[in-house]
């Protein structure tokens, strides 16, 4: 009962993010059911039907990633002092978060089923039109077990990903040297500043004083792992796309073999960007701190380095989706013909999930730096410096990832446009 109250008593912003997960789940469920309807209406082309079902992996993965980001940013399911005494330890809170994700995704899947049945005419007795009836196989009985199996994929995958990501870690495991969090280091600095010695010699709030305080702090944790694997996957994905794009640009996605190759190439490219983006974000932080930095650049660089994984992965997803959209626009004169009426739904689901995941990751990053920000303010840092540091971080990331996105889109669309 207490766990249910914690879920229901969440702030409006948290409930809004859960509704976004339910909406994305509804769109993905409708795409899965649309693929089932196409397979029912075109039994003579099983390869094309399987290809359309395989393309649903992209919105499904985007929705699962959004659900994971929302669960991680939920403050109500984080371990807090006193909850273990009433039976809500880290394991129980993880179960609550996974159950909340399961309920949100199941709600979206049910909405998708009801809308699909309404369009088929199973509920109202009147399909939308002849073309829609043919596409949704309204003249054939719906295989209920197959439909429920497809709709169960997303809730199970999302809740499983949340449970795996938020599972309790062993607190007795010794910490690796040099991997303490940025907030913990600033807590140590704050503790040092509150000693009698620091009281006799207060820290100067000017730029030089803050540069000295930030310089004596130990550097953030090491660069995120996975950058070489990301570059290798990115190169492999671009090579697969170059090979698959030898087919006619207007029909490559409609052909089972070539379409599967394009899908595999895009997935490899997206995986490479997700793996390499944290390393690139860490590099941005290093560059900001180069050439005798002041307090502003030093603070911005340290934050980017310490939050490289949390910020970099959503940026990699945004880069992958944007480059794929730009490449598709450049390669195909009529992209809707490849998917039919569901192309708009797929675009909205993937694009909406990508933007929502990036915003949610930004919220999670801000929450994780709450202690660091409070410590800086207590030490005398002006609010304008904190805002300037955030603007500088955003400018550095834009300066790196926008050209990278355009370059990958150009390389992806290069073969068919030569």
PyMOL commands that set and color helices and strands:
alter all, ss='L'
color gray80, all
select helices_A, chain A and resi 2-8+12-41+46-72+75-77+84-86+90-120+130-135+144-165+182-193+196-200+207-216+227-244+252-254+256-288+295-306+308-331+336-339+342-368+370-378+383-417
alter helices_A, ss='H'
color red, helices_A
deselect
rebuild
show_as cartoon
